[in-house]
Amino acid sequence: MQFLLRGFVFRIVFTAIGFLISLLIAKLAGADKFGSLSLIIVNAAFIYIITGLGTDSAIVWHGISGATYSRDKVFSFTIITAFIQLLFFYIIAILGFLFLGHTLLGGSFDLNIFFAEVVYFTGLVFLDKFLSLYYSQHEAKLCNKILAIVSGILFLIVLIIWAIRPDLIANYPVWSYSLFIFIPAMIIFIFFLFKFKPSVKSISQEEYRSFSAFSAIVLITNIIQFIAYRADYWFISAYYGHDTVGVYAQASKFAQLLWIVPGILAGLITPALKNENQKLTDAGLISICKLSFYMHIALGAILIVVSFLIYQFFLPPVYFDGFFSLLIMLPGYLLFTITTILAAYFSANRLLKVNLIGSVICCAVMLLLDFLLIPTMSYKGAAIANLFAYSIATFYVIARLTTFIKTSLKQLFILKKSDFDLFSSRIIKTDNQDT
């Protein structure tokens, strides 16, 4: 279990600090500016997925097969794909601003926002690419420790600015968030260069084909899943405005707190399932799903109480309109924690079509309900769409899992004493065992 959870706590710290910074921005900048920032983040993620071509998963999968693909090979592929992504974005962003007069991500006419968006996207590319690279080399603990330390320092700086010059955060919310992503990304990039001293190697056509074959289905899956995940922002923006997006975005951020732990676990599970020396068993995977699910039921109850208090005593009153939407969408987010973990299993075993079909189902249900409900119900309609889409997708993924692992729906939800072996070495296959 120590191998699986390496870096877990540090990544929790980094993600939690990111949430706190966004919460502070929401308070100081107001719903309209926070809505604009939320759209920038969403659009950047969408462009990242398209330009990334699913290579992040390919980096992890090929990197953990170290005997076939050396660290230098995986590093080279990482640098090449990052360069292509950034070059594509820079060209489109510059041409768009010159000829259309507004920024690519947020549609702003301000040159200051243009540069902030460039900094944010650059940081996003380096952060995600090098997270994948560190994970592929079984250096999750090191990477996440660096991120936690750097983000902690940045958070202290933000608190000082809040105490001395809160107007800087209120007037420059995009820069505040962009630098929080950019600075840690550059530090883990530079640290990797100094610690491992990698060199750029040529990659053969056969190796490119291997990376590309893995990436293609991941790319399609990611695009579909992202559209399902954040099409509601675009619908709300089109029918209402940035202030309404801001209210809904804050409710979504509260709900997404339930995905922090499963998301981190998913990133750690893929290497654990492929590590031949300490391999996570199927029984261990099922135990993780069960314990995670029940832990998140408790966390969900805590989240409702904490978010209510934050709405009441910290955020401006306009945000409280999103609290009821949070209550509606929360069960769907809770169920989807299972899907997030199981997706790592399917990815590690190259059962990528399962993830693809699950994403198609989720996207179809989400888009249909968004189209029908958002025009008349605003973010409450979006919350209902979240509830049904994530729940249906989760039950599909569970049904598919039972065809690959000897388990049942009952076994996936009923706790056993043996599930707590998760905290011992019995869920890990090692080279010293006959199995």
Secondary structure, DSSP 8 states (H G I E B T S, - for coil): -TTTTTTHHHHHHHHHHHHHHHHHHHHHHHHHHHHHHHHHHHHHHHHHHHHHTTHHHHHHHHHT-TTTS-HHHHHHHHHHHHHHHHHHHHHHHHHHHHHHSS-TTT----HHHHHHHHHHHHHHHHHHHHHHHHHHTT-HHHHHHHHHHHHHHHHHHHHHHHHH-HHHHHH-HHHHHHHHHHHHHHHHHHHHHHHH--------HHHHHHHHHHHHHHHHHHHHHHHHHHHHHHHHHHHT-HHHHHHHHHHHHHHHGGGHHHHHHHHHHHHHHH-SSEEE-HHHHHHHHHHHHHHHHHHHHHHHHHHHHHHHHTS-GGGGGGHHHHHHHHHHHHHHHHHHHHHHHHHHTT-HHHHHHHHHHHHHHHHHHHHHHHHHHHHHHHHHHHHHHHHHHHHHHHHHHTTTSS--HHHHHS--GGGGGGGSGGGEEETTS--
